[in-house]
């Protein structure tokens, strides 16, 4: 169990680093100003100007399939003067000399309500970290990254709310692993400033990791099988395909070594199918969680 939790947290951290690298690359193409970490989400909704909203339809798997690029900086080609603030996020098209750079961007502000999940507001702080100095100013990210991060934020909030409704909470062991993750993320290295996370970003990553743990617990409660090959699966496969393996030695030490090799071989063979079956059922569970929630996605303006 502990090994699985650690593995999950490692995956979350790797994912976070991947997003940070993607943001850094886009940032280099758009503006020399560095990204700053996210601020902690406010617990209660705040009053915002009325915005046009439409219910979420379908999923964004097509966008997730690629590796989106994003920035929260000034749009390339813009003058120093900022345009008049919009009450809703705006999708803009920008000509790029480099064909590898995105041409579709979303201009938004931290106070914009991007979506609601059962009335709980999703804002820019739930998508990606922004400098405190930029609050109240236009921010820009590629449209593909915006769609990806918004979908992820909506899904995370729906998971947390569903877990609360079902009384699913973190175990003491899971809390301990998150505490270790916090310690690792809070390490300060003066020789690696870019890789050092601020406290606000640390809190964001911990919330994201907690969401990943909660969906795993919800999956267990829903009766989903383990995503990992179990010893029972290994033993069953061995008995059904015993003729395909060499006979086990009678010497205890040699037998243990031989069985260890067979066990590893069987697990490697069954792992892809086991993981695929789990992900398929997990996808259905996530769809059920989304369908139970009242989700509103703010319609983007155009320019």
N, C-alpha and C positions, 0 to 999 in steps of 0.2 A: 504494500500500500504506500509506504513512505517513498519507495523508489519511484512509483508512478507519479506521485505528487511532485517530486524533485524534477522528474523528466518533463512534466507539464510546465513547471515554472521556467525551466531552461528554454523550452520552446517559446514561451511568452517573451522572455528577454531577447532571444534571437530575433523574433518577429519585430520587437520594438527597435532593435538596432537596425534592422532592414528598412523600417519606415524612416528612421532618422537619416540613413544614408541616402534614401530616395529623395527626401526633403532637401538634403544638402546639395545633391546634384542639381535639382531644379533651381534651388536658390542661387547657385553659381551662375546659371543661365539667365536668371531674372534680375537679381540684385546682389550686391556684395554684402548687404546687411545680414548678420547671423540670426538664426531662429532661436527663440528663447522658450523655456519649458512652459507647460500648461499650468494654469491656476486651478485650485480645487473647486469643484462644482458646488454651487450654492444648493442647499437642500430644498428650499421652497421656491415655487415659481414666482416670477415678478411680473408686474403689469407691463405690457408691451403694446405698441401700436397694432391695430387690426391688420392682419395679413391674409392674402388669399391662400387657402390651403386645400390640398386634395389628398384623399386617402391613398396610402401606398398600394401599388399594384405590382404583382410579379416580384422576382428577386433580381439582384444585381450580379448574378454569377458571371455574366459576360464581362462586366467590368473587373471582377475579382480575378479573372483568369490571367490578365496581364499584370505587369508591374507598373502601376501608375506613378506619375511624377507630380510633385506639388511644391508650392511655396506659399508663405504668408508674407508677401512683400509687395513692392510696387510693380504694376504691370509694365512689361517692356514696351518702350516706345512712348510712354506717357510723359507729359511735362511735369514740372515740379509742383504745379498747382493741382490739388485734388479735386475730383468732380464732386458735385453736390451729393450728400449722403442719401442713399435710397432706404426706404423703410423695409425692403426685403432684399435678399441676395440677388445678384444680377449675373447672368451668364454672358460672357463677352468673347468675341473672336479676335485674335491678334495674329497678324502675319509674321511668320518667322523665317529668317534666312536659312536657318539650319532645319532641314526636314525632320531631324530626329527630336526636335523640341515640340512640346504640345502647343496647339493653337487655340484650344478652348479653355477658358479660365472662368472661375467664379469669383466675383468681387463681393465681399461681405464684411460685416462688422461684428465684434464680440457680442453686442446687445441683440443681434438678430436672432429670432426664434426659428430654428431650422426645421424642427419637427416637434411633435408631442407624442408621448407614450402614456396613455391613460391620464392625460393632463400634465404630466411631468415634461418640462421643456428641455429640449436638446439645443445647445448652443455651440459656438465655435470651441469653447473650452472643453467640450466633450469629444471633439474631433482631433485636435492637435494643440500643442502648447503655443502660446503667443506671449510676447513680451508685455509686461504690465504697462510699459510706456506707450504701447500701441492701442490700448483700450480707448475706444471712441474714434479710432481711425480705420480707414479702409484696409482690409487684408485681402490677399489674392492667393488662390491655389489653383492648380490645374483641375479641370472639370472631372477628369477620371479619378483623381485622388479624392476630390470632394464627394463624389458618389460612393466611393469605396469606404471612406471614413465615416460618412453619415450612416450608411447601412450598418456598419459595425457598431456605431454608437447606439443606434436604435435597437439593434439586436441585444446589445449588452444590457440596456435599461430594461428591456422586456424580460430578459433572463433573471435579473435581480428582483424585479417585481414578482415574477412567477415563483421564484424560490421563497420569497417572503410570504407569499400567499399560501404556499404548501408547508411552511414551517421548516424549510431546509436551511440549515446554518452550517458555517464552517466548524469543523472539529478542532479540538485543541492542537492536534498534530498539524492540521492545515494552517492554523494561525501561526504556529511555530515556524513552518516553512516560509510563510509570507514575511515573518519577522526577519528571517535569515536573508530573504530576497531584499528586504529594505536595507539591511546592513550592507549588502553587496552593492546596491544601487547608490547608496549614499557615500561610498568611498570617494575621496577627493584625491586626484592625481594632478599636481601642478604641471606635469609634463604632457598631459593629455587633456587639455581644457575642453576640446570638442566632445570627447567621450564622457566628460563629467556631467551628471544630471543635476539640475537644481532641485530643491525640495518640492516645488510644485509639480515638476515632471515625475519625480519619484512617486508622489501620491497618485498621479494619473496612471502610471504603469501598474501600481499595486491594485487600483480599482479594476483595471483591465484583467489582471491575473486572477483577482477574486471572481470576476465574472466567468472566466474559463473554468475555475474550480467548481463553481456553482452549477454550470451546465453539465459537468461531469457527474455531480451528485444527483441532479435531476434525471439524468440518463439512467443511473443506477436505480433510482426510485421507480422509473417507468419500466424497468425490467429489461433494459437494453443489455446485450451481452458485452463482455469485456472486449476492448479493442486489441488486447494482447492475447497471444496464444496461451491457453491454460495447460497445466500439466495433464489434465484429463484428456484434452484434445491430442496431446502428444502421445499419451499411452494408447488411446483408441486407434490413432493412425498407425502406430507401430504394430499393434496386434493385427490390424487389417492388411498390413503390407510387410509382415515380418520376413517374407521370402526375399524382399528387395535389399535386406540388410545382412551383413555378415553375422555369423553366430557369435553370441556373447561368450567371452572366455569364462572359465570356471574360477580362475584366480580372482579374489575379491578386488584387489587393486586394479588389475587389468580390466576387469569387468566394469568398474566404476568409470575408468578412463574411456572405455569403448562406448559405454552408455551416454556419457557426457557428449561425445562427438555425435552420436545418433540423435540425441535430444536437440542439440544445436541445429543439426541438418533439418530435422522435422520442423522446428520452429521457423527457420528461415523459409522453408517451403510453404508453410501455412500462413505466414504473416501477411502477405499481400491480400489474400482472400478474406482473412479475418478482419483486417483493417477496413477493407472496402465495404464489407457487410455492416460493420459498425457505423461508418460514415454515412451510409445510405439511411440507416435507421435514425441516426442523429439528425440528419437533414429533415426527416419527417417530423421529429420531435420539435425542432426549431420552428418549423412551419406551424405546428399546432400552438406553440407558445405565441407566435406572432398573431395568429388568427384569434386567439383569446383576448389579445390587447387591442385597444382602440388607438390606432396609429394614424397620425396626420403628418404629412410631409409638406412643408412650405413650398409653394410653387415659385420657381425662379423667374425673375424678370429677364428681359432680353435687352441687348444694346447693340 
